[in-house]
Amino acid sequence: MNAPALSTRPILDRRDHDGVTTLTLDDPGSRNALSEAMLAALSNTFTAIAADRSVRAVVLAAVGPCFSSGHNLKEMTARRADPDRGRAYFTDILGRCSAMMQQIVALPQPVVAAVQGLATAAGCQLVATCDLAVASAAARFCTPGVNIGLFCSTPMVALSRNVAPKHAMEMLLLGDMIPAEEALRMGLVNRVVPAGEELAVAQALAARIAARSTLTVKIGKRAFYEQSGMRLSDAYDHASAVMVENMLARDAEEGIGATLAKRQPRWEDR
């Protein structure tokens, strides 16, 4: 009897359409865990997208009842048998995950999460790391590490930069499930839509972004994250310098000229 054929379906699906790239986590059997393979697939794809001038915006979606359950605990637990009890492996895998999250922030193109289901631990971190997030009314969010003796310290970094400190600490200390409407109130997501509409709404937002000058969007996204950690005076100095350079760009000249002439701008992305 022949052995069953192994599935060759990729765990990360990429579709490109009119400047919008949709990436779909497609490993529902593992609850779309951020496994070694998934982290590698995401990292490699973000590297390719960063250099792809045809991509103007990105949508990050998932299949199954779970957007992402975070780290693959089975993979991590297996390494406790290592001579160092897994220290080197844990350091490596957490570093790789953190690097992938930072790729999203550094990506020239904005990333919109389309959250259809449960996003927990590093999966919640993934949502918080995206520039925008659209949630299904059925979506739920949590950082439950405290319940299993493993505080969600790395998810905390993205979470605490998106929601108020008291909200972040409540999620981290209690590990409770947060419904989509509460996530909206807290600022973790931008919009809550009826279940099944989250992908279309996220893609519509991405299409609107894709219609803008990619140079302007790139400048703005980078400046947003750069100034967020600065003192107020330093932030204004930095933002002013950015605006001067932006003002001298061809697309700013075109956009302002088009506004004054009451016509649609023709972007050159420079």
Secondary structure, 3 states (H helix, E strand, C coil): CCCCCCCCCCCEEEEEECCEEEEEECCHHHCCCECHHHHHHHHHHHHHHHCCCCCCEEEEEECCCEEECCECHHHHHHHHHCCCCCHHHHHHHHHHHHHHHHHHHHCCCCEEEEECCEEECHHHHHHHHCCEEEEECCCEEECHHHHHCCCCHHHHHHHHCCCCHHHHHHHHHHCCCEEHHHHHHHCCCCEEECCCCHHHHHHHHHHHHHCCCHHHHHHHHHHHHHHCCCCHHHHHHHHHHHHHHHHCCHHHHHHHHHHHHCCCCCCCCC
